[in-house]
Amino acid sequence: MKNQLFLILNDKKVIWDQDKSPILKVTESDQFQIFIPRYLSDDIKFYIEDYEITLVCNDEYFFCEKINIFAESFGTSIGRLVIEDKIIEIGFEVLARKLTSKKIENMLSFLYRNNKEILNRCLSRTQKENLFSETGITEPDLS
């Protein structure tokens, strides 16, 4: 089908079914691109977590240049396609390399030994009532 919504991960095309919220496995070194058909809207934005991906367009698609958006990431990251007021989500399970995992383990051990409260702040879920999917913006937990 022409003009499909799709991603390119390391030069491999992945069709994104908008009716589902898929979870894709990626690594921290994967190259990422998204292609969003222009017929969907002229008001389109794409976020990975709270970072807005810069989109450019041609005759058929809004798209981003190849980027290494998952560098220094691990765990689950959520992509949000905002088309006018509608939000469509896609999950990315960012797999960490063994070396990265060891660095993370050392960092968390250091923080635990020196300041347990900082771990509570950094790793707790937000207490905000309005989530990104309701407002389109995210804010840090300031409680």
ROPA-478296 format. One line per field, with one value per atom (N, C-alpha, C, O): residue in one letter; atom name; x, z, y; residue number from 1. Coordinates in nm, 4 decimals, padded with zeros to 6 digits. Example, Ala and Ser with C-alpha at 12.3 -4.5 7.8 and 13.67 -1.06 7.14 Angstrom:
2
residu: c(A;A;A;A;S;S;S;S);
atome: c(N;CA;C;O;N;CA;C;O);
px: c(01.3190;01.2300;01.3200;01.4236;01.2850;01.3670;01.2900;01.3409);
pz: c(00.7800;00.7800;00.7800;00.8465;00.7080;00.7140;00.7870;00.8039);
py: c(-00.5690;-00.4500;-00.3300;-00.3319;-00.2250;-00.1060;00.0030;00.1138);
num: c(1;1;1;1;2;2;2;2);
This chain:
143
residu: c(M;M;M;M;K;K;K;K;N;N;N;N;Q;Q;Q;Q;L;L;L;L;F;F;F;F;L;L;L;L;I;I;I;I;L;L;L;L;N;N;N;N;D;D;D;D;K;K;K;K;K;K;K;K;V;V;V;V;I;I;I;I;W;W;W;W;D;D;D;D;Q;Q;Q;Q;D;D;D;D;K;K;K;K;S;S;S;S;P;P;P;P;I;I;I;I;L;L;L;L;K;K;K;K;V;V;V;V;T;T;T;T;E;E;E;E;S;S;S;S;D;D;D;D;Q;Q;Q;Q;F;F;F;F;Q;Q;Q;Q;I;I;I;I;F;F;F;F;I;I;I;I;P;P;P;P;R;R;R;R;Y;Y;Y;Y;L;L;L;L;S;S;S;S;D;D;D;D;D;D;D;D;I;I;I;I;K;K;K;K;F;F;F;F;Y;Y;Y;Y;I;I;I;I;E;E;E;E;D;D;D;D;Y;Y;Y;Y;E;E;E;E;I;I;I;I;T;T;T;T;L;L;L;L;V;V;V;V;C;C;C;C;N;N;N;N;D;D;D;D;E;E;E;E;Y;Y;Y;Y;F;F;F;F;F;F;F;F;C;C;C;C;E;E;E;E;K;K;K;K;I;I;I;I;N;N;N;N;I;I;I;I;F;F;F;F;A;A;A;A;E;E;E;E;S;S;S;S;F;F;F;F;G;G;G;G;T;T;T;T;S;S;S;S;I;I;I;I;G;G;G;G;R;R;R;R;L;L;L;L;V;V;V;V;I;I;I;I;E;E;E;E;D;D;D;D;K;K;K;K;I;I;I;I;I;I;I;I;E;E;E;E;I;I;I;I;G;G;G;G;F;F;F;F;E;E;E;E;V;V;V;V;L;L;L;L;A;A;A;A;R;R;R;R;K;K;K;K;L;L;L;L;T;T;T;T;S;S;S;S;K;K;K;K;K;K;K;K;I;I;I;I;E;E;E;E;N;N;N;N;M;M;M;M;L;L;L;L;S;S;S;S;F;F;F;F;L;L;L;L;Y;Y;Y;Y;R;R;R;R;N;N;N;N;N;N;N;N;K;K;K;K;E;E;E;E;I;I;I;I;L;L;L;L;N;N;N;N;R;R;R;R;C;C;C;C;L;L;L;L;S;S;S;S;R;R;R;R;T;T;T;T;Q;Q;Q;Q;K;K;K;K;E;E;E;E;N;N;N;N;L;L;L;L;F;F;F;F;S;S;S;S;E;E;E;E;T;T;T;T;G;G;G;G;I;I;I;I;T;T;T;T;E;E;E;E;P;P;P;P;D;D;D;D;L;L;L;L;S;S;S;S);
atome: c(N;CA;C;O;N;CA;C;O;N;CA;C;O;N;CA;C;O;N;CA;C;O;N;CA;C;O;N;CA;C;O;N;CA;C;O;N;CA;C;O;N;CA;C;O;N;CA;C;O;N;CA;C;O;N;CA;C;O;N;CA;C;O;N;CA;C;O;N;CA;C;O;N;CA;C;O;N;CA;C;O;N;CA;C;O;N;CA;C;O;N;CA;C;O;N;CA;C;O;N;CA;C;O;N;CA;C;O;N;CA;C;O;N;CA;C;O;N;CA;C;O;N;CA;C;O;N;CA;C;O;N;CA;C;O;N;CA;C;O;N;CA;C;O;N;CA;C;O;N;CA;C;O;N;CA;C;O;N;CA;C;O;N;CA;C;O;N;CA;C;O;N;CA;C;O;N;CA;C;O;N;CA;C;O;N;CA;C;O;N;CA;C;O;N;CA;C;O;N;CA;C;O;N;CA;C;O;N;CA;C;O;N;CA;C;O;N;CA;C;O;N;CA;C;O;N;CA;C;O;N;CA;C;O;N;CA;C;O;N;CA;C;O;N;CA;C;O;N;CA;C;O;N;CA;C;O;N;CA;C;O;N;CA;C;O;N;CA;C;O;N;CA;C;O;N;CA;C;O;N;CA;C;O;N;CA;C;O;N;CA;C;O;N;CA;C;O;N;CA;C;O;N;CA;C;O;N;CA;C;O;N;CA;C;O;N;CA;C;O;N;CA;C;O;N;CA;C;O;N;CA;C;O;N;CA;C;O;N;CA;C;O;N;CA;C;O;N;CA;C;O;N;CA;C;O;N;CA;C;O;N;CA;C;O;N;CA;C;O;N;CA;C;O;N;CA;C;O;N;CA;C;O;N;CA;C;O;N;CA;C;O;N;CA;C;O;N;CA;C;O;N;CA;C;O;N;CA;C;O;N;CA;C;O;N;CA;C;O;N;CA;C;O;N;CA;C;O;N;CA;C;O;N;CA;C;O;N;CA;C;O;N;CA;C;O;N;CA;C;O;N;CA;C;O;N;CA;C;O;N;CA;C;O;N;CA;C;O;N;CA;C;O;N;CA;C;O;N;CA;C;O;N;CA;C;O;N;CA;C;O;N;CA;C;O;N;CA;C;O;N;CA;C;O;N;CA;C;O;N;CA;C;O;N;CA;C;O;N;CA;C;O;N;CA;C;O;N;CA;C;O;N;CA;C;O;N;CA;C;O;N;CA;C;O;N;CA;C;O;N;CA;C;O;N;CA;C;O;N;CA;C;O;N;CA;C;O;N;CA;C;O;N;CA;C;O;N;CA;C;O;N;CA;C;O;N;CA;C;O;N;CA;C;O;N;CA;C;O;N;CA;C;O;N;CA;C;O;N;CA;C;O;N;CA;C;O;N;CA;C;O;N;CA;C;O;N;CA;C;O;N;CA;C;O;N;CA;C;O;N;CA;C;O);
px: c(00.0849;00.0000;00.0887;00.1827;00.0586;00.1359;00.0983;-00.0137;00.1929;00.1717;00.1336;00.0408;00.2049;00.1845;00.2691;00.3714;00.2248;00.3037;00.4074;00.3719;00.5361;00.6375;00.7612;00.7841;00.8410;00.9686;01.0777;01.0529;01.1977;01.3140;01.4101;01.4553;01.4399;01.5340;01.6510;01.6361;01.7680;01.8878;01.8605;01.8925;01.8020;01.7737;01.6690;01.6548;01.5958;01.4880;01.3542;01.3316;01.2661;01.1349;01.0389;01.0247;00.9732;00.8753;00.7453;00.7395;00.6413;00.5101;00.4472;00.4455;00.3954;00.3305;00.1797;00.1244;00.1135;-00.0320;-00.0859;-00.0673;-00.1525;-00.1996;-00.3067;-00.3291;-00.3731;-00.4787;-00.4240;-00.4986;-00.2936;-00.2301;-00.1218;-00.0767;-00.0809;00.0319;00.1449;00.1632;00.2207;00.3264;00.4401;00.4586;00.5157;00.6381;00.7513;00.7533;00.8451;00.9567;01.0825;01.1082;01.1608;01.2884;01.3956;01.4109;01.4695;01.5776;01.6981;01.6875;01.8119;01.9301;01.9682;01.9185;02.0556;02.0955;02.1712;02.1852;02.2201;02.2955;02.2142;02.2680;02.0868;02.0044;01.9810;01.9608;01.9845;01.9502;01.7984;01.7399;01.7357;01.5893;01.5457;01.6062;01.4405;01.3710;01.2226;01.1834;01.1410;00.9958;00.9458;00.9965;00.8455;00.7829;00.6322;00.5704;00.5735;00.4321;00.3653;00.4037;00.2665;00.2015;00.1404;00.0765;00.1610;00.1096;-00.0418;-00.1011;-00.1063;-00.2521;-00.3199;-00.4375;-00.2469;-00.3061;-00.3417;-00.4439;-00.2569;-00.2801;-00.1626;-00.0560;-00.1842;-00.0735;-00.0186;00.0858;-00.0897;-00.0510;-00.0049;-00.0827;00.1236;00.1781;00.3045;00.3899;00.3148;00.4362;00.4672;00.3775;00.5956;00.6354;00.7337;00.8281;00.7113;00.7950;00.8482;00.7790;00.9707;01.0205;01.0316;01.1130;00.9482;00.9301;00.8897;00.7890;00.9645;00.9264;01.0108;01.0044;01.0902;01.1773;01.1069;01.0761;01.0819;01.0172;01.1188;01.2239;01.0862;01.1709;01.1413;01.0256;01.2457;01.2288;01.1891;01.2585;01.0772;01.0271;01.0413;01.0210;01.0762;01.0758;00.9764;00.9273;00.9460;00.8487;00.8882;00.9632;00.8341;00.8421;00.6988;00.6059;00.6789;00.5430;00.4526;00.3308;00.5111;00.4304;00.4361;00.3384;00.5519;00.5721;00.6297;00.7019;00.5947;00.6742;00.7743;00.7377;00.8992;00.9986;01.1106;01.1249;01.1898;01.3080;01.4310;01.4244;01.5413;01.6685;01.7059;01.6522;01.7963;01.8428;01.9050;01.9937;01.8572;01.9112;01.9325;01.8693;02.0217;02.0494;01.9801;02.0456;01.8488;01.7679;01.7747;01.7447;01.8133;01.8119;01.9467;01.9622;02.0443;02.1757;02.1571;02.0781;02.2284;02.2236;02.0859;02.0501;02.0089;01.8764;01.8747;01.9548;01.7834;01.7577;01.6176;01.5638;01.5591;01.4236;01.3215;01.3495;01.2049;01.0958;01.0948;01.1035;01.0840;01.0637;00.9349;00.9051;00.8601;00.7331;00.7449;00.7882;00.7051;00.6938;00.5492;00.4578;00.5287;00.3927;00.3790;00.4461;00.2914;00.2580;00.1350;00.0302;00.1477;00.0369;-00.0129;00.0566;-00.1347;-00.1993;-00.3178;-00.4196;-00.3016;-00.3983;-00.4156;-00.3221;-00.5298;-00.5487;-00.5435;-00.5630;-00.5180;-00.5142;-00.3711;-00.2782;-00.3536;-00.2213;-00.2204;-00.3059;-00.1218;-00.1032;00.0326;00.1329;00.0364;00.1609;00.2241;00.1562;00.3561;00.4344;00.5410;00.6016;00.5636;00.6624;00.7937;00.7962;00.9010;01.0334;01.0968;01.1106;01.1352;01.2083;01.3555;01.4050;01.4253;01.5649;01.6533;01.6627;01.7169;01.8027;01.9413;02.0003;01.9917;02.1238;02.2312;02.2095;02.3456;02.4599;02.5120;02.4825;02.5876;02.6397;02.7245;02.7149;02.8083;02.8914;02.8036;02.8304;02.6998;02.6082;02.5372;02.5216;02.4944;02.4273;02.5176;02.4719;02.6442;02.7391;02.7565;02.7627;02.7644;02.7767;02.6538;02.6658;02.5373;02.4132;02.4120;02.3780;02.4490;02.4542;02.5499;02.5164;02.6679;02.7648;02.7107;02.7278;02.6457;02.5907;02.4824;02.4823;02.3906;02.2836;02.3383;02.2893;02.4381;02.5006;02.5647;02.5515;02.6338;02.6965;02.5907;02.6057;02.4845;02.3791;02.3131;02.2844;02.2891;02.2268;02.3128;02.2617;02.4425;02.5335;02.5436;02.5608;02.5334;02.5599;02.4366;02.4416;02.3264;02.2078;02.0851;02.0503;02.0205;01.9053;01.7888;01.7114;01.7759;01.6642;01.6685;01.5642;01.7884;01.7982;01.7445;01.6862;01.7634;01.7060;01.5541;01.4887;01.4975;01.3520;01.2998;01.1976;01.3685;01.3272;01.3423;01.2523;01.4559;01.4851;01.4057;01.3725;01.3753;01.3134;01.1664;01.1058;01.1080;00.9662;00.8816;00.9251;00.7624;00.6695;00.6140;00.6092;00.5728;00.5170;00.3884;00.3170;00.3597;00.2372;00.1365;00.0303;00.1701;00.0813;-00.0487;-00.0485;-00.1594;-00.2875;-00.3039;-00.3611;-00.2552;-00.2689;-00.1437;-00.0360;-00.1576;-00.0454;-00.0250;-00.1088;00.0871;00.1186;00.0037;-00.0309;-00.0567;-00.1610;-00.2830;-00.3629;-00.2978;-00.4101;-00.3741;-00.4594;-00.2486;-00.2095;-00.1182;-00.1141;-00.0429;00.0531;00.1874;00.2783;00.2021;00.3304;00.3624;00.2735;00.4892;00.5287;00.6057;00.6737;00.5937;00.6674;00.7298;00.6736;00.8437;00.9057;00.8243;00.7501;00.8392;00.7750;00.8474;00.9643;00.7776;00.8388;00.7941;00.8231;00.7231;00.6735;00.7853;00.7604);
pz: c(00.0000;00.0000;00.0000;00.0789;-00.0878;-00.0979;00.0156;00.0666;00.0535;00.1581;00.2931;00.3590;00.3331;00.4644;00.5669;00.5343;00.6899;00.8024;00.8336;00.8599;00.8307;00.8579;00.9215;00.9177;00.9807;01.0428;00.9660;00.9018;00.9730;00.9247;01.0430;01.0977;01.0807;01.1887;01.1273;01.0814;01.1265;01.0669;00.9247;00.8894;00.8450;00.7033;00.6808;00.5686;00.7838;00.7695;00.7875;00.8892;00.6882;00.6914;00.7819;00.7707;00.8720;00.9643;00.9475;00.9777;00.8992;00.8829;01.0207;01.1019;01.0466;01.1744;01.1544;01.0896;01.2088;01.2049;01.3101;01.4300;01.2646;01.3549;01.4527;01.5556;01.4214;01.5085;01.6249;01.7153;01.6227;01.7297;01.7932;01.7341;01.9116;01.9772;01.9882;02.0933;01.8812;01.8840;01.9777;02.0126;02.0178;02.0948;02.0134;01.9897;01.9708;01.8880;01.9720;02.0553;01.9512;02.0208;01.9398;01.8199;02.0075;01.9450;02.0385;02.1549;01.9855;02.0697;02.0759;01.9985;02.1677;02.1856;02.0656;02.0528;01.9776;01.8619;01.7324;01.6268;01.7379;01.6176;01.5561;01.6261;01.4249;01.3485;01.3273;01.2987;01.3417;01.3397;01.2378;01.2267;01.1634;01.0788;01.0842;01.1014;01.0695;01.0619;00.9367;00.8989;00.8726;00.7541;00.7779;00.7967;00.7770;00.8073;00.6831;00.6387;00.6262;00.5049;00.5264;00.6283;00.4296;00.4402;00.4358;00.4889;00.3731;00.3629;00.5001;00.5133;00.6023;00.7357;00.7957;00.8630;00.7711;00.8258;00.7893;00.7502;00.8030;00.7926;00.9307;00.9428;01.0355;01.1739;01.2391;01.3064;01.2187;01.2673;01.3477;01.3080;01.4623;01.5444;01.5893;01.6017;01.6136;01.6647;01.7783;01.7674;01.8878;02.0067;02.0419;02.0241;02.0916;02.1647;02.3080;02.3385;02.3957;02.5316;02.5196;02.4552;02.5793;02.5697;02.4687;02.4637;02.3877;02.2888;02.1536;02.0966;02.1029;01.9725;01.8614;01.8568;01.7727;01.6584;01.5476;01.5113;01.4947;01.3863;01.2585;01.2131;01.2015;01.0785;00.9628;00.9790;00.8462;00.7213;00.6298;00.6641;00.5148;00.4289;00.2818;00.2388;00.2072;00.0619;00.0109;00.0850;-00.1118;-00.1674;-00.1000;-00.0969;-00.0463;00.0086;00.1601;00.2217;00.2217;00.3629;00.4437;00.3926;00.5741;00.6759;00.7196;00.7323;00.7429;00.7831;00.8595;00.8558;00.9288;00.9966;00.9319;00.8715;00.9448;00.8978;00.9868;01.0967;00.9414;01.0254;01.1519;01.1471;01.2653;01.3936;01.4855;01.4702;01.5796;01.6805;01.8096;01.9067;01.8085;01.9160;02.0457;02.1526;02.0383;02.1574;02.2282;02.3242;02.1822;02.2480;02.3943;02.4258;02.4808;02.6247;02.6851;02.7875;02.6206;02.6713;02.7015;02.6477;02.7873;02.8121;02.8690;02.9243;02.8551;02.9049;02.8011;02.6812;02.8460;02.7559;02.7247;02.8143;02.5965;02.5500;02.4694;02.3954;02.4844;02.4143;02.3057;02.3306;02.1847;02.0752;02.0650;02.0795;02.0397;02.0300;01.9016;01.8811;01.8163;01.6937;01.7238;01.7601;01.7089;01.7368;01.6036;01.5340;01.5697;01.4461;01.4888;01.5355;01.4712;01.5218;01.6704;01.7457;01.7178;01.8614;01.8976;02.0138;01.8017;01.8254;01.8522;01.7834;01.9533;01.9878;01.9625;02.0117;01.8845;01.8559;01.9133;01.8835;01.9953;02.0638;02.0053;01.9530;02.0157;01.9784;02.0853;02.1309;02.1248;02.2283;02.1695;02.0677;02.2347;02.1980;02.3222;02.4241;02.3147;02.4229;02.3870;02.2991;02.4558;02.4245;02.5028;02.6253;02.4299;02.4911;02.5149;02.4254;02.6335;02.6685;02.6445;02.6671;02.5989;02.5848;02.7234;02.8207;02.7329;02.8627;02.9286;03.0495;02.8494;02.9040;02.9587;03.0662;02.8852;02.9314;03.0582;03.1518;03.0615;03.1809;03.3031;03.4115;03.2866;03.3981;03.4460;03.5663;03.3512;03.3886;03.4673;03.5658;03.4235;03.4917;03.6326;03.7289;03.6435;03.7744;03.8682;03.9845;03.8198;03.9018;03.9427;04.0572;03.8498;03.8800;03.9883;04.0835;03.9731;04.0717;04.2078;04.3111;04.2087;04.3356;04.4046;04.5259;04.3283;04.3838;04.4436;04.5562;04.3683;04.4186;04.5433;04.6382;04.5436;04.6587;04.7833;04.8919;04.7677;04.8826;04.9319;05.0517;04.8420;04.8784;04.8976;04.9735;04.8310;04.8446;04.7946;04.6767;04.8853;04.8479;04.7980;04.7133;04.8494;04.8111;04.6623;04.5983;04.6082;04.4660;04.3787;04.2734;04.4209;04.3460;04.3491;04.2479;04.4651;04.4747;04.3792;04.3136;04.3714;04.2833;04.1357;04.0554;04.1013;03.9604;03.9040;03.7854;03.9842;03.9326;03.9685;03.9348;04.0351;04.0687;03.9509;03.8707;03.9423;03.8387;03.8797;03.9979;03.7803;03.8076;03.8884;03.8784;03.9669;04.0445;03.9810;04.0377;03.8632;03.7963;03.7564;03.7194;03.7642;03.7258;03.5750;03.5235;03.5020;03.3573;03.2927;03.3044;03.2247;03.1595;03.0208;02.9714;02.9569;02.8233;02.7274;02.6481;02.7330;02.6381;02.6506;02.5575;02.7645;02.7832;02.7480;02.7014;02.7700;02.7536;02.6371;02.5866;02.5912;02.4847;02.5318;02.4508;02.6620;02.7174;02.8400;02.9032;02.8727;02.9952;03.0839;03.0359;03.2132;03.3090;03.4120;03.4424;03.4656;03.5671;03.6963;03.7241;03.7736;03.9030;03.9975;04.0298;04.0414;04.1271;04.2714;04.3530;04.3042;04.4413;04.5396;04.6594);
py: c(-00.1186;00.0000;00.1239;00.1341;00.2168;00.3392;00.4342;00.4312;00.5172;00.6179;00.5579;00.6049;00.4551;00.3959;00.4692;00.5295;00.4626;00.5114;00.4038;00.2889;00.4410;00.3399;00.4000;00.5209;00.3103;00.3442;00.2722;00.1702;00.3255;00.2530;00.2424;00.3430;00.1190;00.0900;00.0152;-00.0981;00.0791;00.0177;-00.0306;-00.1441;00.0556;00.0286;-00.0799;-00.1284;-00.1190;-00.2177;-00.1456;-00.0800;-00.1584;-00.0934;-00.1697;-00.2915;-00.0963;-00.1539;-00.0759;00.0433;-00.1433;-00.0792;-00.0608;-00.1533;00.0595;00.0896;00.0875;00.1764;-00.0124;-00.0219;00.0751;00.0543;00.1806;00.2859;00.2381;00.3017;00.1265;00.0761;-00.0055;-00.0429;-00.0330;-00.1091;-00.0234;00.0747;-00.0600;00.0069;-00.0939;-00.1553;-00.1115;-00.2140;-00.1777;-00.0611;-00.2781;-00.2573;-00.3185;-00.4393;-00.2351;-00.2792;-00.2885;-00.2016;-00.3926;-00.4072;-00.3356;-00.3588;-00.2482;-00.1726;-00.1756;-00.2144;-00.1339;-00.1204;00.0268;00.1085;00.0588;00.1983;00.2538;00.3755;00.1670;00.2146;00.2137;00.2468;00.1770;00.1701;00.3081;00.4073;00.3105;00.4302;00.4290;00.3246;00.5462;00.5580;00.6620;00.7687;00.6303;00.7276;00.6958;00.5804;00.7983;00.7792;00.8495;00.9551;00.7896;00.8464;00.8479;00.7430;00.9680;00.9872;01.0458;01.1541;00.9771;01.0278;01.1662;01.1920;01.2536;01.3909;01.3972;01.4912;01.2979;01.3029;01.2927;01.3269;01.2461;01.2339;01.3690;01.3827;01.4694;01.6041;01.6932;01.6456;01.8237;01.9189;01.9525;02.0166;01.9087;01.9371;01.8074;01.7398;01.7728;01.6469;01.6734;01.7527;01.6050;01.6096;01.4678;01.3844;01.4412;01.3105;01.3300;01.4083;01.2580;01.2661;01.1281;01.0279;01.1228;01.0067;01.0570;01.1442;01.0003;01.0531;01.2004;01.2298;01.2938;01.4351;01.5120;01.6348;01.4405;01.5035;01.5058;01.4011;01.6266;01.6384;01.6142;01.6780;01.5216;01.4892;01.5901;01.6111;01.6518;01.7481;01.6758;01.5848;01.7173;01.6576;01.7552;01.8755;01.7026;01.7784;01.7079;01.6004;01.7659;01.6995;01.7072;01.7947;01.6115;01.6131;01.6052;01.6373;01.5640;01.5596;01.4566;01.4739;01.3500;01.2416;01.2255;01.1829;01.2598;01.2272;01.3419;01.4276;01.3405;01.4073;01.3015;01.1847;01.3387;01.2400;01.3086;01.4308;01.2276;01.2790;01.2181;01.1111;01.2860;01.2317;01.1137;01.1001;01.0292;00.9183;00.9741;01.0593;00.9249;00.9697;00.8500;00.7455;00.8677;00.7660;00.8116;00.8495;00.8071;00.8645;00.7826;00.8356;00.6554;00.5709;00.5642;00.4887;00.6421;00.6438;00.6833;00.7722;00.6182;00.6443;00.6183;00.6765;00.5300;00.4920;00.3435;00.2670;00.3036;00.1623;00.1512;00.2471;00.0334;00.0132;00.0556;00.0534;00.0936;00.1284;00.2774;00.3613;00.3085;00.4457;00.4474;00.3537;00.5535;00.5654;00.6719;00.7844;00.6332;00.7289;00.7721;00.6909;00.9009;00.9540;01.0332;01.1343;00.9856;01.0566;01.1404;01.0871;01.2712;01.3626;01.4155;01.4895;01.3761;01.4207;01.5047;01.4536;01.6374;01.7338;01.7094;01.7368;01.6595;01.6358;01.4879;01.4523;01.4028;01.2579;01.2128;01.2550;01.1261;01.0736;00.9235;00.8498;00.8798;00.7376;00.7001;00.7650;00.5957;00.5590;00.4341;00.3457;00.4293;00.3118;00.2935;00.3904;00.1690;00.1417;00.0926;00.0234;00.1292;00.0816;00.0211;00.0888;-00.1046;-00.1693;-00.1575;-00.2282;-00.0673;-00.0384;-00.1355;-00.1284;-00.2251;-00.3261;-00.2679;-00.2074;-00.2863;-00.2330;-00.3389;-00.4579;-00.2935;-00.3838;-00.4201;-00.3507;-00.5260;-00.5706;-00.4618;-00.4408;-00.3919;-00.2852;-00.1728;-00.1192;-00.1379;-00.0335;-00.0778;00.0006;-00.2026;-00.2552;-00.2465;-00.2105;-00.2788;-00.2726;-00.1280;-00.1027;-00.0329;00.1083;00.1538;00.2267;00.1107;00.1477;00.0894;00.1581;-00.0362;-00.1017;-00.0283;-00.0055;00.0087;00.0820;00.2189;00.2609;00.2883;00.4203;00.4108;00.4888;00.3148;00.2995;00.2571;00.3028;00.1713;00.1307;00.2500;00.2661;00.3334;00.4531;00.5457;00.5933;00.5708;00.6591;00.6004;00.6734;00.4706;00.4069;00.4213;00.4486;00.4031;00.4141;00.5585;00.5810;00.6568;00.7957;00.8826;00.9794;00.8510;00.9347;00.8577;00.8645;00.7849;00.7028;00.7878;00.7432;00.9091;00.9959;01.0329;01.0459;01.0497;01.0849;00.9721;00.9980;00.8472;00.7352;00.7405;00.7152;00.7733;00.7852;00.8926;00.8729;01.0044;01.1141;01.0788;01.1036;01.0213;00.9936;00.8766;00.8766;00.7796;00.6583;00.6433;00.5416;00.7402;00.7295;00.7770;00.8596;00.7242;00.7704;00.9059;00.9400;00.9816;01.1133;01.1016;01.0018;01.2019;01.2072;01.3029;01.3286;01.3557;01.4503;01.3808;01.2634;01.4543;01.3973;01.3919;01.2958;01.4931;01.4970;01.4421;01.5006;01.3301;01.2658;01.3229;01.3983;01.2870;01.3353;01.3097;01.3974;01.1904;01.1564;01.2471;01.2568;01.3132;01.4040;01.5485;01.6240;01.5869;01.7268;01.7528;01.8650;01.6508;01.6705;01.7208;01.7393;01.7436;01.7880;01.7053;01.6485;01.6992;01.6301;01.7263;01.8169;01.7049;01.7863;01.6935;01.5883;01.7306;01.6457;01.6460;01.7402;01.5407;01.5330;01.6281;01.6075;01.7318;01.8320;01.8195;01.9069;01.7107;01.6980;01.6715;01.6582);
num: c(1;1;1;1;2;2;2;2;3;3;3;3;4;4;4;4;5;5;5;5;6;6;6;6;7;7;7;7;8;8;8;8;9;9;9;9;10;10;10;10;11;11;11;11;12;12;12;12;13;13;13;13;14;14;14;14;15;15;15;15;16;16;16;16;17;17;17;17;18;18;18;18;19;19;19;19;20;20;20;20;21;21;21;21;22;22;22;22;23;23;23;23;24;24;24;24;25;25;25;25;26;26;26;26;27;27;27;27;28;28;28;28;29;29;29;29;30;30;30;30;31;31;31;31;32;32;32;32;33;33;33;33;34;34;34;34;35;35;35;35;36;36;36;36;37;37;37;37;38;38;38;38;39;39;39;39;40;40;40;40;41;41;41;41;42;42;42;42;43;43;43;43;44;44;44;44;45;45;45;45;46;46;46;46;47;47;47;47;48;48;48;48;49;49;49;49;50;50;50;50;51;51;51;51;52;52;52;52;53;53;53;53;54;54;54;54;55;55;55;55;56;56;56;56;57;57;57;57;58;58;58;58;59;59;59;59;60;60;60;60;61;61;61;61;62;62;62;62;63;63;63;63;64;64;64;64;65;65;65;65;66;66;66;66;67;67;67;67;68;68;68;68;69;69;69;69;70;70;70;70;71;71;71;71;72;72;72;72;73;73;73;73;74;74;74;74;75;75;75;75;76;76;76;76;77;77;77;77;78;78;78;78;79;79;79;79;80;80;80;80;81;81;81;81;82;82;82;82;83;83;83;83;84;84;84;84;85;85;85;85;86;86;86;86;87;87;87;87;88;88;88;88;89;89;89;89;90;90;90;90;91;91;91;91;92;92;92;92;93;93;93;93;94;94;94;94;95;95;95;95;96;96;96;96;97;97;97;97;98;98;98;98;99;99;99;99;100;100;100;100;101;101;101;101;102;102;102;102;103;103;103;103;104;104;104;104;105;105;105;105;106;106;106;106;107;107;107;107;108;108;108;108;109;109;109;109;110;110;110;110;111;111;111;111;112;112;112;112;113;113;113;113;114;114;114;114;115;115;115;115;116;116;116;116;117;117;117;117;118;118;118;118;119;119;119;119;120;120;120;120;121;121;121;121;122;122;122;122;123;123;123;123;124;124;124;124;125;125;125;125;126;126;126;126;127;127;127;127;128;128;128;128;129;129;129;129;130;130;130;130;131;131;131;131;132;132;132;132;133;133;133;133;134;134;134;134;135;135;135;135;136;136;136;136;137;137;137;137;138;138;138;138;139;139;139;139;140;140;140;140;141;141;141;141;142;142;142;142;143;143;143;143);
